[in-house]
Amino acid sequence: MIGRRKTPDGLPFRLYVTKGKFKVRYFYKLPGGKLAFSLTARANNAAEVAAVRKDAIGRAEILNGHAAAPGTVGALITAYFRWQDKMPRDSEDRKAEGTLIENKREKKNLEKVFGLMAPQDIRPKDVYGYLAARAAQGAPAKANKEIALLSAILEYGRRLGQLEVNPCRDIRYNKTRPSTKFVEWSHVEFAIAEARRRGGSYLVCALCVMAAYLTVSRPTEMRMLTRQSESPEGLRIAVGKRKAGQAQKHKLIEWSPELRAVIDEAKTLQRTASIYLFGNAEGQPYTRSGWNTIWTRLMVYCEELAKEEGKTFERFTLANMRPTSITDRLDSNDETTRTGEASGHADGRMVAKVYDRRTVKRSKATPIKG
């Protein structure tokens, strides 16, 4: 049995060190007293001692189940995110910060299934099995995103020479049904009224929702919106999505009385001086999970209140505001929406294919030639 350490040394469980006049020794004791490994370094060589210490800690973490073994998908996942985090933020190879945060959640499911495998041992059938299993769990769309992440990680492994062929290439993803959610304006007003009654972060989030509707913007574009976006003409918003190599594009949404009022009110609510217009109590932008937690609570409060008052109310999200806004604009024959300018799209094809939620299209009767 191993006794409790008498003095903290910062070493993992079961890893010990002895320091002699000539040698420094790191060793890992298994249950029963048998050594899993023993590493030594010359005591008068600081660089050698540091290298041996690092090697010993790495081996101990693997034995304790806290780190992936070298040569496995788990180790490659760790290396991939270390590579992403070290890149400059303006690098074309680096993913957006919001995407990385979400990817770091998605990698947990990948580690459970593929973590102990060698990258070169993964076959397309393993990928299809994963897609099918996650779909059976009720998450077909999320499975698609996780496999897309696995593909990016394995492609990085190809760069490192760990595998020759990416087994995720040409994989057919789960079929998913595109969202047709359209938010009734009465439900938006109901949620904003409840947010005003509760105040604080609920009201900040509700104002962000209003701004997303008024500016036809994505969730990330709104959560990361800064004071520098304001100009005499309106809000200059960086378009959130762009292909690698493309210059950052912006869209200018001209001021309306409603948009001006929303932005001004958001600034008055800030408890901490911040560059972010819809920041949290610390002045930082909300993370996706932090935002979802607050918004879900507000939706629950709205459902309870609507039930008490005998009204109808359906939950909606920040992401629902963009297609709702586009649909309302198209219904009003707004040309900047039809061409993609209002939403920041290069043209109107994506607008018509993905964001137009109208169930009835209107047109005038064909005039008779005469």
Steps between C-alpha positions, in 0.01 A plus 500: 500500500630846410512753782379858479760749375657687788559812291321601178729460198256564214539148363212282377359214706750212551793695352789565740842663489824444693779754478854385572836673473564366150164371373135607494260209462129499407308177546137383479373245753222264400264348761704240686824698474619392153654779293340588166806706402804668648679794334823666611686819415830654606436728796741769375327527160184712540386452139530122530308499830223714347472269197482187715242660730283592202530149355414341836194719553376422149536126557332523840203693359450228239515226765253696715263534208535879483678523167490326166773252411739613224402386152126489574213710368469644851856631483438636150188684623707660775770600251242642258348736755844600630589590140180700454539688830861602424423646158455878461134599503526643151647179354298347216559155653352596839133443564277770642508521879134404532554200275799383707300524821224287349754254351655446842162380622447281195839330536390330822267263314771429244751416774261247656470305175824557310738621773693175551520411130799573278405761235606268216270224631176697455297376205197654324281231659603632844396849398165377365449303821554817703254698286238228536547464875473875566194521272338222704566714809299780339794716391548448123593863429743515792658175380564663163683788668705263716609297198587821315723584799653150494574548130683828571699333779599204281594736219735667747634151576578460129707817518694341785546176307291289738270364227485494122126505432228692682217245557246783533544608139193442279293390802125554459374681805169441677205650321345779703188706459571872466337726755181677400462690828339842468453706816172686544566859595253480788724233657805724466315786668381268777860385570635855497230613746588212736872581465430863593309385806793284615777736384874432516645243262152404379444849363849514346428176313154621393650820358757289315214298350332823390824622342544168316152540351551863403842437343438153345800360688642170618528421873881536505483831315274637774670348804835639381365840390718786630464875548739549209223369275305823549532772240296810412335304217417185696649173627798362307487127568771250406341217304558191711561240230754512220705253303872454564701766319212744471535848645279585795173647375268738679143608460366842599152502651371856502353642817128481563335644815450146630859390438641818654281452810608134543872583481469799734310298759753215484780744582314639801466146643874429510620448856865483392655726236531284191566521129221243448148636459333185636767384745451309825543634854880483462492696176589194291298356211265219592616152407252290309432283806472799733255668266294181458473454876356848557273492196360155585408626847322797347309273260386286795378811684313609186334161461386502863366856476321433171331197654382708796363771269344256252721617213693304237880511502765294324866498589744654256872563487740774399574300184130510404503879467704511179262285287199671662640842410582392145152356453332817625721714275425286196132526575545878486683473166828632646746488210814502718381178661419334168852572370674391822633843599302525823609156620857526371468222241685526171172460311138409559525126436568405862229739616241332279617145574552509877351808665173572320232351729198635313232239434313724259673691220320808366494645152281720286291356219664506159383813315318444171681643203294749309 
